[in-house]
Amino acid sequence: MPDRLVRAPYPMTKVFYRPALAQVLRVDQLTQSENLLALRMGTGEPLNHEPGQFVQVSLFGYGEAPISICSSPKGKEGFEICVREVGTVSGAIHDLEPGDWIGIRGPYGRGFPVVELEGKDVLIVAGGIGMAPLRSLVGHIRDNRRRYGRIIVVYGAKNPAAILFKNDLKVWFEDEGIELYVTVDSPDESWTGRSGVVTSIIRDLDLGSSASMNAVVVGPPVMYRFVAMELFRHGLTEDRIIFSLERRFKCGIGKCGHCQVNDLYVCRDGPVFRYSELLGRSEAVEVWAPEEQ
Amino acid sequence: MEQPIFRAVELLDMAVEIELRGLEFYEACLARAEHPQVKQALQFMAKEEARHGEIFTRMKEGQVLYELPESYPGEMRAYLAGFVSDKVFPSAEDHPKAMSLDDTDRVIETAIEFEKRSILFYSAMKQVIRPSEGKIVEQVITEEHSHIRRLLALRKDLEGSGSTADEGRG
């Protein structure tokens, strides 16, 4: 039987479905298809998010899209989102400029268990744009470094041009409190770092005693099971492997069912789950292969 | 950890990938080999890898395809290849030290050792394949057993044919 879930409290927003205005403070191009937007709520109040949560971003005339918050909760100025241009809404958000206004609902969902992870070693595995929510977690850990044990970050990108948050990676690389490994699946002539998928790095890691190690994994759907297999080899159990699932969130508050995985609403009960919570749920297709029920 | 994590069709993809690595390995050995009998054995092994790759590819026919969305073309193959990379055959950089090419007997012994490793791998994988698809894993293991039998037969044939590699070079 799957583990029981500890459900996230409902968001603080009183009227769930009405967006609040937020202003674009800054736009940084990270790659050819990803921009980093710094935003501030129109009220001037902080978003009060947890690492791993998301917001529903709306643009009048275009629609609404769920986007992970990628900044540490400590940021007083506002918060940041990383947007990949893949469709109409994300394309329009991608084209925003400083001073523009957008709609924000949230923050929504259950984030990473940052309190439970205190005092523990944490292996953070990011694939592609999965680094966006994990940047928020790394930022939170760096802001509260003494509360956590050994921190290892493994990040894999498709190729050198697709590496996100290069400025942050430089800072993390210099940070003695973080062991950072970056790899690309397809290196080009300019690349002198590691190549291969993230599992090739995890396989070679010396995790020491894995008793206090927890892994937090966010990446493309095909990545999860292979990462899990390597983590099992290191002695991690399903309750110490944490995934964040991606689904088509529409309402963001567990009403519409677009993101349903068996009895779970990923937008409300997740998107962060322990692996043990997903076992037994046949629709969590990216993390295991149960018989159809 | 005994949950069904993979589907049989994915195991067959892994099997095809392993056979491809085997083919590359034996062809690399062949390029370095000097003695005719060692070359003959390596040619046989390379052919066997190719033949088995075809068998496993055929076994995929009729299986329910299972394709998660890729974030770029070839992503699944990259993870799959990474997963099996150290399971049976050595990586390309370890090719030269993985097999001594001086003695036909030792070449065949090493090849048998690789087949045994593959059987161990597939047996372990059976624990994480859907129970209803366990028969397919058994078929893959049976194929690998037949591969060992063919290698043993090859050794017998070559013994019967006379000279060993060491004798030939002397």
Interface residues (C-beta under 8 A of the other chain):
Chain A: G127 G128 I129 K158 D185 G196 V197 T199 S200 R203 P220 P221 V222 M223 R225 F226 A228 M229 F232 T237 E238 L279 V285 E286 V287 W288 A289 P290 E291
Chain B: M1 Q3 P4 I5 F6 R7 E10 Y66 L68 P69 E70 S71 Y72 E75 M76 A78 Y79 L80 G82 F83 S85 D86 V128 I129 R130 P131 S132
